Amino acid sequence: MVSGCGLRERLYGEFRGDILTDVMLRDHTSLGIGGRAACLFIPHDTPSLVSLLKALAGEDRGYLLIGGGTNLLVSDEGLDEVIVSLRAFRRLETVEVRGDDVLVFAQSGLPLQRLISFCGEEGLSGLEGLVGVPGTVGGAVFGNAGAYGYEIMDAVQRVTVLKDGRLGALDRDDMDATYRSGGIPRETVILGVHISLKRDDSGDVRRRMKEFMEMKKKTQPVSERSAGCVFKNPPADSAARLIDEAGYKGMRSGGIEISRKHANFFINRGGGTAVDFLALMDTVVEGIARTYGVVLEPEIRIFGKRGESGR
């Protein structure tokens, strides 16, 4: 029902999708952490998303946009913002082929690993290093996901966006991508991405993916509950190396533990809270600054008390 969100009249006849009320955000994040939100909207198409965002703006209500709920820490106290999920935006197709150059379109809610699998099936090279990276295509573009020398923004040609209620596009030259940032303004909603790839032998593409995945399994806790890397790597250094050498591997706060396999991953061992997670982050930041004179910056996005606000 919409009444719990106070948007029934504004959205009547204009919204196709699912509306969940009184949701626990721990059920919608990879960490399994997060308090209550009054409502979560899952629009099924762009007109419904536009209508929803206009209604929210009309009531001066903030919102938090999520995809797969990865790379995200939500307060135990929950959020006042309306939660908007683009999980229904999952279209994937080849839109242009010119010799060995292939242009693929993927909507923002598509799981990134579905795109990676598609590349392996079709023999498309350019994203192999992103095998095993969780989350959605939109989240990967927003944060310029990367691994093993690959960054998704190296392959992005154009991003279809929604800004101020209007559809638009950002071409490659419009986006100043940097380490862990796609250069997309925060007030901009990513709807879809055109990605430029190279035709290759599918067996070779899958072999490279397999090699990267084997490396990842050896060095990262891929099967455990985490939000991915907690901190950005400092220039010419590794956050994991610093945390490891400072002796923090295996340190625990409540249900959250610094991974013994990769020190830049914090694992929810069960019953972990945002308070536990933030306490470990504080300990690490203060210790690394004191020992090495390096200030680690969060790679995860933090929402709620002590965190960012929704849009």
C-alpha positions as CSV (number, residue, x, y, z in Angstrom):
1,M,0.0,0.0,0.0
2,V,1.1,3.6,-0.7
3,S,-0.6,5.3,2.2
4,G,2.3,4.5,4.6
5,C,4.5,6.7,2.4
6,G,1.9,9.4,1.9
7,L,2.2,9.3,-1.9
8,R,-1.1,7.6,-2.9
9,E,-2.8,10.6,-4.5
10,R,0.3,11.9,-6.2
11,L,1.1,8.6,-7.8
12,Y,-2.4,7.3,-8.6
13,G,-2.3,5.8,-12.1
14,E,1.2,6.9,-12.8
15,F,3.3,4.2,-11.1
16,R,3.9,0.7,-12.3
17,G,6.0,-1.3,-9.9
18,D,6.2,-2.7,-6.4
19,I,5.9,-0.8,-3.1
20,L,7.1,-2.3,0.1
21,T,6.2,-0.6,3.4
22,D,7.9,-0.9,6.8
23,V,11.0,-2.6,5.4
24,M,14.1,-3.7,7.3
25,L,17.0,-2.5,5.2
26,R,19.3,-5.3,6.5
27,D,17.2,-7.5,4.1
28,H,18.3,-5.3,1.2
29,T,22.0,-4.9,1.8
30,S,24.9,-7.3,1.2
31,L,26.2,-6.7,4.7
32,G,22.8,-7.6,6.3
33,I,22.9,-4.4,8.3
34,G,20.4,-1.6,8.4
35,G,17.3,-0.5,10.4
36,R,13.8,0.4,9.3
37,A,12.5,2.5,6.4
38,A,8.9,3.5,5.9
39,C,8.8,2.4,2.3
40,L,10.8,1.0,-0.6
41,F,9.7,1.7,-4.2
42,I,10.7,-0.6,-7.1
43,P,9.6,1.1,-10.3
44,H,9.3,-1.1,-13.4
45,D,9.9,1.5,-16.0
46,T,11.3,5.0,-16.6
47,P,7.9,6.8,-16.6
48,S,7.1,5.3,-13.2
49,L,10.5,6.4,-11.9
50,V,10.0,9.9,-13.2
51,S,6.6,10.1,-11.6
52,L,7.9,8.9,-8.3
53,L,10.8,11.3,-8.2
54,K,8.5,14.2,-9.1
55,A,6.2,13.2,-6.3
56,L,9.0,13.1,-3.8
57,A,10.3,16.5,-5.0
58,G,6.7,17.9,-4.6
59,E,6.7,16.8,-1.0
60,D,10.3,17.8,-0.4
61,R,11.2,14.3,0.6
62,G,14.7,12.9,0.3
63,Y,15.4,9.5,-1.2
64,L,18.2,6.9,-1.3
65,L,18.8,5.1,-4.6
66,I,20.0,1.5,-4.3
67,G,20.8,-1.2,-6.7
68,G,22.1,-4.5,-5.3
69,G,22.7,-3.0,-1.8
70,T,26.4,-3.6,-2.0
71,N,29.2,-1.2,-0.9
72,L,26.6,0.2,1.5
73,L,26.4,0.7,5.3
74,V,23.0,1.7,6.7
75,S,22.4,3.0,10.2
76,D,20.9,0.6,12.8
77,E,18.3,3.3,13.4
78,G,17.1,3.2,9.9
79,L,16.5,6.0,7.5
80,D,13.9,8.7,7.1
81,E,14.4,8.8,3.3
82,V,12.3,6.9,0.9
83,I,14.2,4.0,-0.6
84,V,14.2,3.6,-4.4
85,S,15.5,0.4,-6.0
86,L,16.3,0.1,-9.7
87,R,16.5,-3.7,-9.5
88,A,13.8,-4.0,-12.3
89,F,15.9,-2.1,-14.8
90,R,17.8,-5.2,-16.2
91,R,17.8,-5.0,-20.0
92,L,20.9,-6.1,-21.7
93,E,21.5,-6.2,-25.5
94,T,24.1,-5.7,-28.2
95,V,23.2,-2.5,-30.1
96,E,26.0,-2.1,-32.6
97,V,28.7,-4.2,-34.3
98,R,31.5,-2.7,-36.4
99,G,34.1,-5.3,-37.2
100,D,35.6,-6.3,-33.8
101,D,34.1,-3.3,-32.1
102,V,30.9,-4.2,-30.2
103,L,28.6,-1.7,-28.4
104,V,26.5,-3.2,-25.6
105,F,23.7,-1.5,-23.7
106,A,23.0,-2.5,-20.1
107,Q,20.4,-1.0,-17.8
108,S,21.6,0.2,-14.4
109,G,19.8,-2.4,-12.3
110,L,21.4,-5.3,-14.2
111,P,23.6,-7.4,-11.9
112,L,27.2,-6.7,-12.9
113,Q,28.0,-10.4,-13.0
114,R,25.2,-10.9,-15.5
115,L,27.0,-8.5,-17.8
116,I,30.3,-10.2,-17.2
117,S,28.8,-13.6,-18.0
118,F,27.3,-12.2,-21.2
119,C,30.8,-11.1,-22.2
120,G,32.1,-14.6,-21.6
121,E,29.3,-16.2,-23.6
122,E,29.6,-13.8,-26.5
123,G,33.4,-13.5,-26.6
124,L,33.6,-9.8,-25.7
125,S,36.7,-8.5,-24.1
126,G,37.3,-5.4,-21.9
127,L,35.7,-6.3,-18.5
128,E,37.4,-9.6,-17.6
129,G,39.0,-8.2,-14.4
130,L,35.6,-7.3,-13.0
131,V,34.6,-11.0,-12.6
132,G,33.3,-11.6,-9.1
133,V,32.7,-7.9,-8.3
134,P,29.2,-7.7,-6.7
135,G,26.5,-5.1,-7.3
136,T,24.8,-3.7,-10.3
137,V,25.9,-2.0,-13.5
138,G,24.7,1.4,-12.3
139,G,26.6,1.1,-9.0
140,A,29.7,-0.1,-10.8
141,V,29.6,3.0,-13.1
142,F,28.9,5.4,-10.2
143,G,31.9,4.1,-8.3
144,N,34.1,3.2,-11.3
145,A,34.5,-0.4,-10.2
146,G,37.8,-1.9,-11.0
147,A,40.2,-4.8,-10.4
148,Y,43.3,-6.4,-11.9
149,G,44.0,-3.3,-14.0
150,Y,40.5,-3.1,-15.4
151,E,38.1,-0.2,-14.6
152,I,34.5,-0.1,-16.0
153,M,34.8,3.5,-17.0
154,D,37.6,2.6,-19.5
155,A,34.9,0.9,-21.5
156,V,31.9,3.2,-21.0
157,Q,31.0,5.3,-24.0
158,R,27.7,6.9,-22.9
159,V,25.5,7.0,-19.8
160,T,21.7,7.5,-20.1
161,V,20.6,9.6,-17.1
162,L,17.7,11.2,-15.4
163,K,18.3,14.7,-13.9
164,D,15.8,17.2,-12.7
165,G,13.0,15.0,-14.1
166,R,14.5,15.0,-17.6
167,L,16.1,12.3,-19.6
168,G,19.6,13.0,-20.9
169,A,22.9,11.4,-21.7
170,L,26.5,11.9,-20.7
171,D,29.1,11.1,-23.3
172,R,32.6,9.9,-22.4
173,D,34.0,13.4,-22.5
174,D,31.4,14.6,-20.1
175,M,32.5,12.3,-17.3
176,D,35.7,12.9,-15.4
177,A,36.2,9.4,-14.1
178,T,38.8,8.9,-11.4
179,Y,39.8,6.2,-9.0
180,R,36.5,4.8,-7.5
181,S,34.5,7.6,-9.1
182,G,32.7,7.5,-12.4
183,G,32.4,11.3,-12.4
184,I,28.6,11.1,-12.3
185,P,27.0,14.0,-10.3
186,R,25.3,12.7,-7.2
187,E,22.0,14.3,-8.2
188,T,22.0,12.3,-11.4
189,V,20.2,8.9,-11.7
190,I,22.0,6.4,-13.9
191,L,19.4,4.6,-16.1
192,G,21.6,2.7,-18.6
193,V,25.1,2.5,-20.0
194,H,26.6,2.0,-23.5
195,I,29.8,-0.1,-23.2
196,S,32.4,-0.5,-25.9
197,L,34.0,-4.0,-26.1
198,K,36.2,-5.9,-28.4
199,R,35.3,-9.2,-30.2
200,D,37.6,-12.0,-29.0
201,D,37.6,-15.8,-28.8
202,S,35.0,-16.7,-26.1
203,G,37.3,-19.4,-24.8
204,D,40.1,-17.0,-24.2
205,V,37.8,-14.5,-22.6
206,R,36.4,-17.2,-20.2
207,R,39.9,-18.4,-19.5
208,R,41.0,-14.9,-18.4
209,M,37.9,-14.6,-16.2
210,K,38.5,-17.9,-14.6
211,E,42.1,-17.0,-13.8
212,F,41.0,-13.7,-12.2
213,M,38.3,-15.4,-10.3
214,E,40.7,-18.0,-8.9
215,M,43.0,-15.2,-7.8
216,K,40.1,-13.4,-6.2
217,K,39.0,-16.5,-4.2
218,K,42.6,-17.0,-2.9
219,T,42.9,-13.4,-1.7
220,Q,39.4,-12.2,-0.9
221,P,36.5,-13.5,1.3
222,V,34.1,-13.8,-1.7
223,S,31.7,-16.2,0.0
224,E,31.3,-14.2,3.2
225,R,28.9,-11.4,4.1
226,S,30.7,-8.0,3.4
227,A,30.2,-4.7,1.7
228,G,33.4,-5.1,-0.4
229,C,36.5,-3.0,0.2
230,V,35.9,-0.7,3.2
231,F,38.6,1.9,2.4
232,K,40.0,3.4,-0.8
233,N,43.7,2.6,-1.5
234,P,46.0,5.5,-0.7
235,P,48.1,6.8,-3.6
236,A,50.7,4.2,-4.6
237,D,49.8,2.0,-1.6
238,S,47.3,-0.5,-0.4
239,A,44.8,-0.1,2.4
240,A,44.8,-3.8,3.0
241,R,48.6,-3.8,3.4
242,L,48.5,-1.0,5.9
243,I,45.8,-2.6,7.9
244,D,47.5,-6.0,7.8
245,E,50.9,-4.6,8.8
246,A,49.3,-2.6,11.7
247,G,48.1,-5.9,13.1
248,Y,44.4,-5.4,12.7
249,K,43.5,-8.6,10.8
250,G,41.0,-10.7,12.8
251,M,40.1,-7.8,15.1
252,R,36.5,-7.9,16.1
253,S,33.8,-5.5,17.3
254,G,30.6,-7.3,18.1
255,G,29.5,-9.3,15.1
256,I,31.9,-7.6,12.7
257,E,35.4,-8.9,12.1
258,I,38.3,-7.7,9.9
259,S,38.8,-10.5,7.4
260,R,41.9,-12.7,8.0
261,K,42.1,-13.2,4.3
262,H,41.9,-9.6,3.1
263,A,42.3,-6.9,5.7
264,N,40.2,-4.3,3.7
265,F,37.1,-6.5,4.0
266,F,34.9,-6.3,7.2
267,I,32.8,-9.5,7.6
268,N,29.5,-9.7,9.3
269,R,29.8,-12.9,11.4
270,G,26.2,-12.8,12.5
271,G,24.3,-10.1,14.3
272,G,26.7,-7.4,13.4
273,T,25.5,-3.8,13.6
274,A,26.4,-0.5,12.0
275,V,27.8,0.6,15.4
276,D,30.1,-2.4,15.4
277,F,31.2,-1.6,11.8
278,L,31.9,2.0,12.5
279,A,33.8,1.3,15.7
280,L,36.2,-0.9,13.7
281,M,36.5,1.7,11.0
282,D,37.4,4.4,13.6
283,T,40.0,2.1,15.2
284,V,41.6,1.4,11.9
285,V,41.6,5.0,10.7
286,E,43.0,6.3,13.9
287,G,45.7,3.6,14.1
288,I,46.8,3.9,10.5
289,A,47.0,7.7,10.8
290,R,49.0,7.4,14.0
291,T,51.4,4.7,12.8
292,Y,51.9,5.6,9.1
293,G,50.6,9.2,8.8
294,V,48.1,8.1,6.2
295,V,44.4,9.0,6.5
296,L,42.2,6.2,5.0
297,E,39.1,7.4,3.2
298,P,35.9,5.2,3.1
299,E,35.1,3.4,-0.1
300,I,31.8,2.2,1.2
301,R,28.9,4.7,1.3
302,I,27.5,5.3,4.8
303,F,23.9,6.4,5.3
304,G,22.0,7.4,8.4
305,K,23.5,8.7,11.6
306,R,27.1,9.8,11.0
307,G,26.6,9.2,7.3
308,E,25.5,10.7,4.1
309,S,22.0,12.0,3.6
310,G,19.7,10.7,0.8
311,R,18.9,12.8,-2.2
